[in-house]
């Protein structure tokens, strides 16, 4: 039998070798990724490297971190590696309906009264869609623009502009002597409303023609101007509602004289254009009018002014 010290010298190195081999195998089983991916034996809380560094060398008491020679090491426990999943991206895809980009129509600044899509207000026109102006502050001053970041829904702003006022009627001419008979304002007897300004222009043309031609009306002569000669000036379409005729004419009569016993002839060249216009316009401006608060074009009813030995008629029928 071999001496005991020889047996010990032969067997002891073998035992030490086998112990180291098993230890290495166990270490490799814990460290080497399987199937190309990392795995963990149990769920743990994962710290990023930055978080671990902030904890300090004692790991701040975090049970999922280990103090090493180089500091605090986090990300594995019990010899198991942890694969850290990156946080989801916080960026969102850009919208596809930005005005002026990728074929989307831009937004234009429309100044009243250039556009009528929105009543009495400036607004933004985004490819045919009306929208209110945007209020922004630039260099400390408040201003407006149409820099929409997405196509707005259709919405008109509240009216901010004052519409142009309707034309003011001419002041009533001097009433001098005479009587005024006005047409009914309910549209009865076939009377129509007419334009005050257009009637005045037409009366001016007619009076000028009477004066230029030296028209004279009298009790013994003509009581009316030549209807054929002045037809186009005394009966005119387009100046009153429903395409009716505006009728303008003087009719000589003693009842229109201040003194029926003094029936002087009516000489247009003697009275002149201004006085002729005054006598006619009293039948326009001296009579009640249609409510013109909405700026209607046709709002005068007219009537008959009796003065200077004549009836001065202005009617639409």
Long-range contacts (C-beta under 8 A, 24 or more apart in sequence): 27-79, 30-79, 30-80, 31-79, 31-81, 33-81, 37-83, 38-81, 38-82, 38-83, 39-80, 39-81, 40-76, 40-80, 40-81, 40-82, 40-83, 41-78, 41-79, 41-80, 42-77, 42-78, 42-80, 44-77, 44-82, 46-74, 46-75, 46-82, 46-84, 47-74, 47-75, 48-84, 49-74, 49-75, 95-149, 95-150, 97-150, 97-151, 98-149, 98-150, 98-151, 99-126, 99-127, 99-148, 99-149, 99-150, 99-151, 104-151, 107-131, 107-146, 107-147, 107-148, 107-152, 108-146, 109-133, 109-144, 109-145, 109-146, 112-161, 113-161, 117-156, 118-156, 118-157, 119-156, 119-159, 120-159, 120-160, 120-161, 120-162, 120-163, 121-156, 121-157, 121-158, 121-159, 121-160, 121-161, 122-157, 122-160, 122-161, 123-156, 123-157, 124-148, 124-152, 126-151, 126-152, 127-151, 129-153, 129-154, 130-154, 130-155, 130-156, 131-155, 132-156, 132-157, 133-157, 163-295, 165-295, 166-292, 166-295, 166-296, 167-196, 167-197, 169-196, 169-285, 169-289, 170-196, 170-200, 170-281, 170-285, 171-285, 172-282, 172-285, 172-286, 173-277, 173-278, 173-281, 173-282, 173-285, 173-286, 174-278, 175-282, 175-286, 176-307, 177-258, 177-307, 178-256, 178-258, 178-282, 178-305, 178-306, 178-307, 178-308, 179-305, 179-306, 179-307, 180-282, 180-283, 180-286, 180-287, 180-303, 180-304, 180-305, 180-306, 181-303, 181-304, 181-306, 182-283, 182-286, 182-287, 182-288, 182-301, 182-302, 182-303, 183-287, 183-301, 183-302, 183-303, 183-315, 184-301, 185-288, 185-289, 185-290, 185-301, 190-317, 191-301, 191-302, 191-315, 191-316, 191-317, 192-240, 192-241, 192-242, 192-244, 192-298, 192-316, 192-317, 193-240, 193-241, 193-290, 193-296, 193-298, 193-299, 193-300, 193-301, 193-316, 194-239, 194-240, 194-241, 194-246, 194-298, 194-300, 194-302, 194-316, 195-239, 195-240, 195-297, 195-298, 195-299, 195-300, 196-284, 196-285, 196-289, 196-299, 196-300, 198-238, 198-239, 198-246, 199-239, 199-246, 199-248, 199-284, 199-300, 199-302, 199-314, 200-277, 200-281, 200-284, 202-233, 202-236, 202-239, 202-246, 202-248, 203-248, 203-276, 203-277, 203-280, 203-281, 203-284, 203-314, 204-273, 204-277, 205-233, 206-230, 206-233, 206-234, 206-248, 206-280, 207-268, 207-273, 207-276, 207-277, 207-280, 208-273, 209-233, 210-268, 210-276, 211-268, 211-269, 211-272, 211-273, 211-276, 213-268, 214-267, 214-268, 214-269, 215-268, 215-269, 216-265, 216-266, 216-267, 216-268, 216-269, 217-250, 217-252, 217-265, 217-266, 217-309, 217-310, 218-252, 218-263, 218-265, 218-266, 219-252, 219-254, 219-263, 219-265, 221-265, 222-252, 223-251, 223-252, 223-253, 224-249, 224-250, 224-251, 224-252, 225-249, 225-250, 239-316, 240-298, 240-316, 241-298, 241-316, 244-316, 244-317, 245-316, 245-317, 246-314, 246-315, 246-316, 247-313, 247-314, 247-315, 247-316, 247-317, 248-280, 248-313, 248-314, 249-313, 250-279, 250-280, 250-310, 250-311, 250-312, 250-313, 251-310, 251-311, 251-313, 252-309, 252-310, 253-309, 253-310, 253-311, 254-309, 255-306, 255-311, 256-306, 256-307, 256-308, 256-309, 256-310, 256-311, 257-308, 257-309, 258-307, 263-309, 264-309, 265-309, 266-308, 266-309, 266-310, 271-308, 279-305, 279-307, 279-308, 279-310, 279-312, 280-305, 280-312, 280-314, 281-314, 282-307, 282-312, 283-312, 283-313, 283-314, 284-314
